[in-house]
Amino acid sequence: MPKKIAIIEDEDALARGYKDALERVGYLVSIYPDLKTAQHSFEASLPDLAIIDIQLGNDKEGGYKLCGWLRRKSPSLPIIFYTGLDSEIHQLAGAQHDADEYLIKGQVSIKLLRARVDTLLRLVEARKNQSAQANAINLGPLGLASDCYSATWNGQDIGLTVSEFLILQCLIKNPGRVYTRDNLTNALGVTKRIAPDSINTYIRRIREKICQIDPGADPITSKRSIGYFWAVEN
């Protein structure tokens, strides 16, 4: 069955361009021009992935609102912000709203957007099938399955987004080694053009999610003005 992609974009010509590109590779695509229309549809049935612009008509934060609303309904739903807003404050807000990706129009082509959609949906499917156990890494209480971008703490799923997982995966390569913000930014691949402070936001959210499972845990240590390192050993 084709995967269902929702495009929430108020510029009709742009939305139809994305729709055509995704339908050519077999996705079932629906377009929504505003927050309320999308919410009304999603109350009945959620898509398999959502691509959201931030400014929706007169609502300058409509995309953020929709992302938060979707996250409350489905923590695992892949969400991509695809927007022309490239300022640090907007990128930080994207990270704070727990989106999997923040892609900037004009810097990331529709072709790369389609590739990221493919990747995120494959990861969701792999998580469902738990197909990455052969490539699992255990580091103290942390369990990491790289093929399905899944992480656990003391056996409980941490619930990381893809970007958070990629940063965590980078940190644990060499416990004790300090990774700069540039190192961690590079680990995000196509999302490398992000605001420097977005890394701080991702780190904070990883810490918070681990602490929800284990309130005394403090596995990520800050190195002032330089970066971060993983402090947990086998």
For each residue, the residues with C-beta under 8 A, 3 or more apart:
1:
2: 26 27 28
3: 27 28 48 49 121
4: 27 28 29 30 47 48 49
5: 22 27 28 29 30 47 48 49 50 51 117
6: 29 30 32 38 41 42 47 49 50 51
7: 15 18 19 29 30 31 32 51
8: 31 32 33 34 35 38 50 51 52 53 56 63 66
9: 12 14 15 18 31 32 33 51 52 53 56 82
10: 33 34 53 55 56 57
11: 14 15 53
12: 9 15 16 31 33
13: 16 17
14: 9 11 17 18 105
15: 7 9 11 12 18 19 31 33
16: 12 13 19 20 31
17: 13 14 20 21 110
18: 7 9 14 15 21 22 29 51 82 110 113
19: 7 15 16 22 23 29 31
20: 16 17 23 24
21: 17 18 24 25 110 111 113 114
22: 5 18 19 25 27 29 114 117
23: 19 20 26 27 28 29
24: 20 21
25: 21 22 114 118
26: 2 23
27: 2 3 4 5 22 23 117
28: 2 3 4 5 23
29: 4 5 6 7 18 19 22 23
30: 4 5 6 7 41 47
31: 7 8 9 12 15 16 19
32: 6 7 8 9 37 38 41
33: 8 9 10 12 15 37 56 57
34: 8 10 37 38 56 57 59 62
35: 8 38 39 56 59 62 65 66
36: 39 40
37: 32 33 34 40 41
38: 6 8 32 34 35 41 42 66
39: 35 36 42 43 66 69
40: 36 37 43 44
41: 6 30 32 37 38 44 45
42: 6 38 39 45 46 47 70 73
43: 39 40
44: 40 41
45: 41 42
46: 42 70 73 74 77
47: 4 5 6 30 42 50 77
48: 3 4 5 77 78 121 124
49: 3 4 5 6 77 78 79 80 117 120 121 124
50: 5 6 8 47 66 67 70 77 78 79 80
51: 5 6 7 8 9 18 80 82 113 117
52: 8 9 63 66 67 79 80 81 82 99
53: 8 9 10 11 56 63 81 82 83
54: 60 61 62 63 64 81 83 85 90 94
55: 10 59 60 61 62 63 83 85
56: 8 9 10 33 34 35 53 59 62 63 66
57: 10 33 34 62
58:
59: 34 35 55 56 62 65
60: 54 55
61: 54 55 64 65
62: 34 35 54 55 56 57 59 65 66
63: 8 52 53 54 55 56 66 67 81 83
64: 54 61 67 68 93 94 97
65: 35 59 61 62 68 69
66: 8 35 38 39 50 52 56 62 63 69 70
67: 50 52 63 64 70 71 79 81 94 97 98 99
68: 64 65 71 72 97 98
69: 39 65 66 72 73
70: 42 46 50 66 67 73 74 77 79
71: 67 68 74 75 77 79 97 98
72: 68 69
73: 42 46 69 70 77
74: 46 70 71 77
75: 71 159
76: 124 127 159
77: 46 47 48 49 50 70 71 73 74
78: 48 49 50 100 117 120 121 123 124 162
79: 49 50 52 67 70 71 98 99 100 101
80: 49 50 51 52 99 100 101 102 103 113 116 117 120
81: 52 53 54 63 67 94 99 101 102 103
82: 9 18 51 52 53 103 104 105 108 113
83: 53 54 55 63 90 102 103 104 105
84: 104 105 106
85: 54 55 90 104
86: 90 91 104 107 193
87: 90 91 195
88: 91 92 195 196 197 198
89: 92 93 195
90: 54 83 85 86 87 93 94
91: 86 87 88 94 95 102 194 195 198
92: 88 89 95 96 195 197 198 201
93: 64 89 90 96 97
94: 54 64 67 81 90 91 97 99 102 198
95: 91 92 98 99 102 163 198 201 202 205
96: 92 93 201 205
97: 64 67 68 71 93 94
98: 67 68 71 79 95 161 205
99: 52 67 79 80 81 94 95 102 161
100: 78 79 80 120 161 162 163
101: 79 80 81 116 120 162 163 190 191
102: 80 81 83 91 94 95 99 191 194 198
103: 80 81 82 83 107 108 112 113 116 190 191
104: 82 83 84 85 86 107 108 193
105: 14 82 83 84 108
106: 84
107: 86 103 104 193
108: 82 103 104 105 112 113 116 190
109: 112 113
110: 17 18 21 113 114
111: 21 114 115
112: 103 108 109 115 116 190
113: 18 21 51 80 82 103 108 109 110 116 117
114: 21 22 25 110 111 117 118
115: 111 112 118 119 190
116: 80 101 103 108 112 113 119 120 190
117: 5 22 27 49 51 78 80 113 114 120 121
118: 25 114 115 121 122
119: 115 116 122 123 162
120: 49 78 80 100 101 116 117 123 124 162
121: 3 48 49 78 117 118 124 125
122: 118 119 125 126
123: 78 119 120 126 127 148 149 162
124: 48 49 76 78 120 121 127 128
125: 121 122 128 129
126: 122 123 129 130 131 132 147 148 149
127: 76 123 124 130 148 149 150
128: 124 125
129: 125 126 148
130: 126 127 133 145 148 150
131: 126 147 148
132: 126 135 136 145 146 147 148 150
133: 130 136 145
134: 147
135: 132 145 146 147
136: 132 133 143 144 145
137: 143 144 145 146 172
138: 142 143 144 234
139: 142 144 172 175 230 232 233 234
140: 219 232 233 234
141: 153 154 214 217 232
142: 138 139 151 152 153 172 219 232
143: 136 137 138 151 152 153 155
144: 136 137 138 139 150 151 168 169 172
145: 130 132 133 135 136 137 148 149 150 151
146: 132 135 137 149 169
147: 126 131 132 134 135
148: 123 126 127 129 130 131 132 145
149: 123 126 127 145 146 160 162 165 166
150: 127 130 132 144 145 157 165
151: 142 143 144 145 157 158 160 165 168
152: 142 143 155 156 157 158
153: 141 142 143 156 158 210 213 214 217
154: 141 213 214
155: 143 152
156: 152 153 213
157: 150 151 152
158: 151 152 153 206 209 210 213
159: 75 76 209
160: 149 151 164 165 168 206 209
161: 98 99 100 164 165
162: 78 100 101 119 120 123 149 165 166
163: 95 100 101 166 167 188 191 202
164: 160 161 167 168 202 205 206 209
165: 149 150 151 160 161 162 168 169
166: 149 162 163 169 170 187 188 189
167: 163 164 170 171 184 187 188 199 202 203 206
168: 144 151 160 164 165 171 172 206
169: 144 146 165 166 172 173 187
170: 166 167 173 179 183 184 187
171: 167 168 179 184 220 228 229 230
172: 137 139 142 144 168 169 175 230
173: 169 170 177
174: 177
175: 139 172 229 230 231 232 233
176: 229 230 231 233
177: 173 174 229
178: 223 226 227 228 229
179: 170 171 183 184 227 228 229
180: 183 184 226 227
181: 184 185 196 199 200 227
182: 185 186
183: 170 179 180 186 187 227
184: 167 170 171 179 180 181 187 188 199 202 227 228
185: 181 182 188 192 194 196 199
186: 182 183 192
187: 166 167 169 170 183 184
188: 163 166 167 184 185 191 192 194
189: 166 192
190: 101 103 108 112 115 116
191: 101 102 103 163 188 194
192: 185 186 188 189
193: 86 104 107
194: 91 102 185 188 191 198 199
195: 87 88 89 91 92 198
196: 88 181 185 199 200
197: 88 92 200 201
198: 88 91 92 94 95 102 194 195 201 202
199: 167 181 184 185 194 196 202 203
200: 181 196 197 203 204
201: 92 95 96 197 198 204 205
202: 95 163 164 167 184 198 199 205 206
203: 167 199 200 206 207 220 222 228
204: 200 201 207 208
205: 95 96 98 164 201 202 208 209
206: 158 160 164 167 168 202 203 209 210 220
207: 203 204 210 211 218 219 220
208: 204 205 211 212
209: 158 159 160 164 205 206 212 213
210: 153 158 206 207 213 214 217 219
211: 207 208 214 215 217
212: 208 209 215
213: 153 154 156 158 209 210 217
214: 141 153 154 210 211 217
215: 211 212
216:
217: 141 153 210 211 213 214
218: 207 221 231
219: 140 142 207 210 230 231 232
220: 171 203 206 207 228 229 230 231
221: 218 228 229 230 231
222: 203 227 228
223: 178 226 227 228 229
224:
225:
226: 178 180 223
227: 178 179 180 181 183 184 222 223
228: 171 178 179 184 203 220 221 222 223
229: 171 175 176 177 178 179 220 221 223
230: 139 171 172 175 176 219 220 221
231: 175 176 218 219 220 221
232: 139 140 141 142 175 219
233: 139 140 175 176
234: 138 139 140
